[in-house]
Amino acid sequence: MFFNFNSNKMFFFFILIFSSLISISANSWMGCWIGLEINLLSFIPLIINSNNLLSSEASLKYFLTQTIASINFLFSILMKLTLLKNFEMNYFFSILINSSMMMKMGSAPFHFWFPNIIEGMSWLNCFILMTWQKITPMILLSYYFNKNFLMLIMMINTIIGAIGGINQISLRKLMAFSSINNLGWMMSSIMISENLWMLYFFLYSFLISIMCFFFYLMNVYFINQLFIFNINFLLKFLIFINFLSLGGLPPFLGFFPKWIIINYMLSKNLIIISFIFILMSLITLFFYIRIIYSCILFNYLKLKWLKIYTKNKYFLFLSFNSLISISGMILSTLFFF
């Protein structure tokens, strides 16, 4: 089962959720910092697995990187409180606070820990790290961001996320670089408005959840495992559509938030940034299509013993969600006229 929790895991899972809410609703920077620390200490027991050396290593790496980011954040807010009378925008301190938040969520150029840690996790933990763990740093970033610095980071994110995913054979690392690429789009959306960021984040989380759930059911972690998929063509087709939607191909669901962002950026004459964003989306689509290519066309080996029960209720749930992804075409006529 995807959500296979014992009582301890359930306890830490709820603390993980509430700690994010503490950070978001805090009325001081110290309150935000405390929420982030509780969040860190509740996520580590979820990652760690005594039977798996990779997950133990991942939890230690995660702890160290997040601690460094927390220390940086605490240092910058204490410096600001002591050196400056009021919290006016200061170039140096805004970059310090922004950098610590970016390190928290695995944004480029502080992204080096992100793919390595994801490699040692289960698909559920990957899903939490790629979605929920980005909410708090994103919202704290929106309180106090340096516009020019953030624009530079947005471009670096989309470029590294696209180019880093090209030579990956691990699906978890590939999804990690895809997440870094989407982080660039998320940063641009939070600069425009918080509502747009919520729309983008919700749709991104929805698509990522379908992908992680599918890979979990298939017990697949590497691209070469897709060669021996023995499931019906319809299910492969639905997953294909979800990947295209995640890459932001029109007319699927994942395209709409990207379309709104590009529209806004073009209206503000940010033509170079828009060009980079669109170009890097093409590269991400390339490595998504490569996964599908191996899944659909290379079905050269039919293993008699590999029978996956596709009448399973989870597959029906997956198919239903995939159909929602296709419904982007209907949404385009209803909302975006």
C-alpha positions as CSV (number, residue, x, y, z in Angstrom):
1,M,0.0,0.0,0.0
2,F,1.3,3.5,-0.9
3,F,0.3,5.0,2.5
4,N,1.6,2.1,4.6
5,F,1.9,3.9,8.0
6,N,2.4,2.5,11.4
7,S,1.4,4.8,14.4
8,N,4.9,6.3,14.7
9,K,5.0,7.3,11.0
10,M,1.5,8.7,11.2
11,F,2.5,10.8,14.2
12,F,5.5,12.3,12.3
13,F,3.4,12.8,9.2
14,F,0.9,15.0,11.1
15,I,3.8,16.9,12.8
16,L,5.2,17.5,9.3
17,I,2.0,19.0,8.1
18,F,1.4,21.1,11.3
19,S,5.0,22.4,11.4
20,S,4.5,23.8,7.9
21,L,1.3,25.5,9.0
22,I,3.2,26.9,12.1
23,S,5.8,28.5,9.8
24,I,3.3,29.9,7.3
25,S,1.1,31.4,10.1
26,A,4.0,32.8,12.3
27,N,4.1,36.5,12.8
28,S,7.8,36.7,13.3
29,W,10.9,35.3,11.6
30,M,11.8,33.3,14.7
31,G,8.4,31.6,14.5
32,C,9.1,30.7,10.9
33,W,12.5,29.3,11.8
34,I,11.0,27.2,14.7
35,G,8.4,25.8,12.3
36,L,11.1,24.9,9.7
37,E,13.1,23.1,12.4
38,I,10.2,21.0,13.6
39,N,9.5,20.2,9.9
40,L,13.0,19.0,9.4
41,L,13.0,16.8,12.6
42,S,9.6,15.2,11.6
43,F,10.6,14.4,8.0
44,I,13.8,12.5,9.0
45,P,12.0,9.6,10.8
46,L,9.8,9.3,7.7
47,I,12.8,8.8,5.4
48,I,14.9,6.6,7.6
49,N,14.6,2.8,7.2
50,S,16.9,0.6,9.2
51,N,16.8,-2.2,6.6
52,N,18.0,0.1,3.8
53,L,21.4,1.7,3.9
54,L,20.5,4.2,1.1
55,S,17.6,5.6,3.0
56,S,19.7,6.0,6.2
57,E,22.4,7.8,4.2
58,A,19.7,10.0,2.6
59,S,18.3,11.0,6.0
60,L,21.7,12.0,7.2
61,K,22.5,14.1,4.1
62,Y,19.1,15.7,4.3
63,F,19.6,16.6,8.0
64,L,23.0,18.1,7.3
65,T,21.9,20.2,4.3
66,Q,18.8,21.4,6.0
67,T,20.7,22.3,9.2
68,I,23.1,24.4,7.2
69,A,20.2,26.2,5.5
70,S,18.5,26.8,8.9
71,I,21.7,28.2,10.4
72,N,22.1,30.5,7.5
73,F,18.5,31.6,7.9
74,L,18.8,32.1,11.7
75,F,22.1,34.0,11.2
76,S,20.5,36.4,8.6
77,I,17.4,37.2,10.7
78,L,19.5,37.8,13.9
79,M,21.9,40.0,12.0
80,K,19.0,41.9,10.6
81,L,17.4,42.3,14.0
82,T,20.6,43.6,15.6
83,L,22.1,45.7,12.8
84,L,18.9,47.3,11.3
85,K,16.3,49.2,13.3
86,N,13.4,48.2,11.1
87,F,13.0,45.6,8.5
88,E,13.5,47.7,5.4
89,M,14.6,46.0,2.2
90,N,18.3,45.5,2.3
91,Y,20.1,44.0,-0.8
92,F,22.6,41.9,1.2
93,F,20.1,40.5,3.8
94,S,17.4,39.7,1.3
95,I,19.9,37.6,-0.7
96,L,21.0,35.8,2.5
97,I,17.4,35.0,3.5
98,N,16.4,34.0,-0.1
99,S,19.5,31.8,-0.4
100,S,18.7,29.9,2.8
101,M,15.1,29.3,1.6
102,M,16.4,28.1,-1.8
103,M,18.7,25.7,-0.1
104,K,15.8,24.4,2.0
105,M,13.7,23.5,-1.1
106,G,16.6,22.2,-3.3
107,S,16.6,25.1,-5.8
108,A,19.6,25.6,-8.1
109,P,22.4,26.6,-7.5
110,F,22.0,24.9,-4.1
111,H,20.4,21.8,-5.7
112,F,23.3,19.3,-5.4
113,W,21.8,17.4,-2.4
114,F,18.4,17.1,-3.9
115,P,18.9,14.3,-6.6
116,N,21.3,12.4,-4.3
117,I,18.8,12.3,-1.4
118,I,15.8,11.4,-3.6
119,E,17.8,8.4,-4.9
120,G,17.7,6.8,-1.5
121,M,13.9,7.3,-0.9
122,S,10.7,5.4,-1.4
123,W,8.2,6.9,-3.9
124,L,6.0,8.3,-1.2
125,N,8.9,10.2,0.4
126,C,9.9,11.4,-3.0
127,F,6.4,12.8,-3.5
128,I,6.5,14.5,-0.1
129,L,9.9,16.0,-0.7
130,M,9.0,17.3,-4.2
131,T,5.6,18.8,-3.1
132,W,4.9,19.5,0.5
133,Q,8.4,20.3,1.6
134,K,8.5,23.2,-1.0
135,I,5.4,25.0,0.4
136,T,7.0,26.6,3.5
137,P,10.2,27.9,1.9
138,M,8.2,29.2,-1.1
139,I,5.8,31.2,1.1
140,L,8.6,32.5,3.3
141,L,10.4,33.5,0.1
142,S,7.4,35.4,-1.1
143,Y,7.4,37.6,2.1
144,Y,10.8,39.0,1.4
145,F,12.3,38.4,-2.0
146,N,14.9,40.3,-4.1
147,K,13.4,40.6,-7.5
148,N,16.6,40.7,-9.6
149,F,18.2,37.9,-7.7
150,L,15.0,35.8,-8.0
151,M,14.9,36.3,-11.8
152,L,18.4,35.0,-12.1
153,I,17.7,32.0,-9.9
154,M,14.5,31.3,-12.0
155,M,16.5,31.0,-15.2
156,I,19.3,28.9,-13.5
157,N,16.6,26.5,-12.2
158,T,14.9,25.9,-15.5
159,I,18.3,25.4,-17.3
160,I,19.8,23.0,-14.7
161,G,16.5,21.1,-14.3
162,A,16.3,20.6,-18.0
163,I,19.9,19.8,-18.8
164,G,20.5,17.7,-15.7
165,G,17.7,15.3,-16.5
166,I,19.0,14.4,-20.0
167,N,21.7,11.8,-19.0
168,Q,19.8,10.2,-16.1
169,I,18.7,6.6,-16.1
170,S,17.2,6.6,-12.6
171,L,13.6,7.6,-12.6
172,R,13.8,9.2,-9.2
173,K,16.7,11.4,-10.2
174,L,14.9,12.3,-13.4
175,M,11.8,13.4,-11.4
176,A,14.1,15.4,-9.1
177,F,15.5,17.4,-12.0
178,S,12.0,17.8,-13.4
179,S,11.1,19.2,-9.9
180,I,14.0,21.7,-10.1
181,N,12.8,22.8,-13.5
182,N,9.3,23.3,-12.2
183,L,10.7,25.2,-9.3
184,G,11.8,28.0,-11.7
185,W,8.2,28.2,-13.0
186,M,6.9,28.3,-9.4
187,M,9.2,31.1,-8.4
188,S,8.0,33.2,-11.4
189,S,4.4,32.4,-10.4
190,I,5.0,33.6,-6.8
191,M,6.5,36.8,-8.1
192,I,3.3,37.4,-10.1
193,S,0.6,36.5,-7.5
194,E,0.1,34.0,-4.7
195,N,-3.1,32.7,-6.2
196,L,-1.3,31.8,-9.4
197,W,1.4,30.0,-7.4
198,M,-1.4,28.0,-5.6
199,L,-2.9,27.0,-8.9
200,Y,0.5,26.0,-10.3
201,F,1.5,24.2,-7.2
202,F,-1.8,22.3,-6.9
203,L,-1.7,21.1,-10.5
204,Y,2.0,20.2,-10.3
205,S,1.4,18.2,-7.1
206,F,-1.6,16.4,-8.7
207,L,0.5,15.3,-11.7
208,I,3.5,14.3,-9.6
209,S,1.3,12.3,-7.4
210,I,0.0,10.3,-10.4
211,M,3.5,9.6,-11.6
212,C,4.9,8.6,-8.2
213,F,1.8,6.4,-7.5
214,F,2.2,4.7,-10.9
215,F,5.9,4.0,-10.4
216,Y,5.2,2.7,-6.9
217,L,2.5,0.3,-8.2
218,M,4.9,-0.9,-10.9
219,N,7.8,-1.1,-8.5
220,V,9.9,0.7,-11.1
221,Y,13.0,2.8,-10.3
222,F,15.1,2.8,-13.5
223,I,14.4,3.4,-17.2
224,N,15.5,0.0,-18.3
225,Q,12.9,-1.6,-16.1
226,L,10.3,-0.1,-18.4
227,F,11.4,-2.3,-21.3
228,I,9.6,-5.3,-19.8
229,F,6.3,-3.6,-18.9
230,N,3.6,-6.2,-19.4
231,I,0.5,-4.0,-18.9
232,N,-2.3,-3.0,-21.3
233,F,-1.7,-0.3,-23.9
234,L,-4.5,2.0,-22.5
235,L,-2.7,2.3,-19.2
236,K,0.6,3.1,-20.9
237,F,-1.2,5.7,-23.0
238,L,-2.7,7.4,-19.9
239,I,0.7,7.6,-18.3
240,F,2.1,9.0,-21.6
241,I,-0.5,11.8,-21.4
242,N,0.4,12.6,-17.8
243,F,4.0,12.9,-18.7
244,L,3.2,15.3,-21.5
245,S,0.9,17.3,-19.2
246,L,3.8,17.5,-16.6
247,G,6.1,18.7,-19.3
248,G,3.6,21.5,-20.1
249,L,2.5,20.5,-23.6
250,P,-0.7,22.1,-24.8
251,P,-3.6,21.3,-24.7
252,F,-3.2,19.2,-21.5
253,L,-3.8,20.4,-17.9
254,G,-0.2,21.1,-17.0
255,F,0.1,23.7,-19.8
256,F,-2.4,26.2,-18.4
257,P,-0.5,27.6,-15.4
258,K,2.6,27.9,-17.7
259,W,0.6,29.7,-20.3
260,I,-0.6,32.3,-17.7
261,I,3.0,32.8,-16.5
262,I,4.3,33.2,-20.1
263,N,1.4,35.6,-20.9
264,Y,2.3,37.8,-17.9
265,M,6.0,37.7,-18.6
266,L,5.5,38.8,-22.2
267,S,3.2,41.6,-21.1
268,K,6.0,42.8,-18.8
269,N,8.5,42.6,-21.8
270,L,10.5,39.8,-20.1
271,I,11.1,38.2,-23.5
272,I,14.5,36.6,-22.8
273,I,13.3,34.9,-19.7
274,S,10.2,33.6,-21.5
275,F,12.3,32.3,-24.3
276,I,14.6,30.4,-21.9
277,F,11.6,29.0,-20.0
278,I,9.9,27.7,-23.3
279,L,13.2,26.3,-24.6
280,M,13.9,24.4,-21.4
281,S,10.4,23.0,-21.4
282,L,11.2,21.4,-24.8
283,I,14.2,19.7,-23.3
284,T,12.1,18.3,-20.4
285,L,9.6,17.0,-22.8
286,F,12.4,15.3,-24.6
287,F,13.4,13.2,-21.6
288,Y,9.8,12.5,-20.7
289,I,9.1,11.2,-24.2
290,R,12.3,9.0,-23.9
291,I,10.7,7.3,-20.9
292,I,7.5,6.7,-22.8
293,Y,9.4,5.5,-25.8
294,S,11.0,2.7,-23.8
295,C,7.7,1.9,-22.2
296,I,5.5,1.7,-25.3
297,L,7.7,0.9,-28.3
298,F,10.4,-1.4,-26.8
299,N,8.0,-4.0,-25.6
300,Y,10.1,-6.7,-27.2
301,L,10.2,-9.1,-24.2
302,K,7.0,-10.6,-23.0
303,L,7.8,-12.3,-19.7
304,K,5.3,-15.0,-18.8
305,W,5.7,-14.6,-15.1
306,L,5.3,-10.9,-15.0
307,K,1.5,-10.5,-14.7
308,I,0.3,-7.3,-13.2
309,Y,-3.3,-7.3,-12.2
310,T,-4.7,-4.2,-14.1
311,K,-8.3,-4.6,-12.8
312,N,-6.9,-3.5,-9.5
313,K,-8.8,-0.6,-7.8
314,Y,-5.6,1.5,-7.7
315,F,-5.3,1.2,-11.5
316,L,-8.9,2.4,-11.9
317,F,-8.1,5.3,-9.6
318,L,-5.0,6.1,-11.7
319,S,-7.0,5.9,-14.9
320,F,-9.6,8.3,-13.5
321,N,-6.9,10.8,-12.5
322,S,-5.3,10.5,-15.9
323,L,-8.6,11.4,-17.6
324,I,-8.7,14.6,-15.4
325,S,-5.3,15.4,-16.9
326,I,-6.7,15.1,-20.4
327,S,-9.6,17.3,-19.4
328,G,-7.3,20.3,-19.9
329,M,-8.8,20.6,-23.4
330,I,-12.3,21.1,-21.8
331,L,-11.0,23.6,-19.3
332,S,-9.5,25.6,-22.1
333,T,-12.9,26.3,-23.5
334,L,-14.5,27.0,-20.2
335,F,-12.0,29.2,-18.4
336,F,-9.4,30.5,-20.8
337,F,-11.4,32.3,-23.5
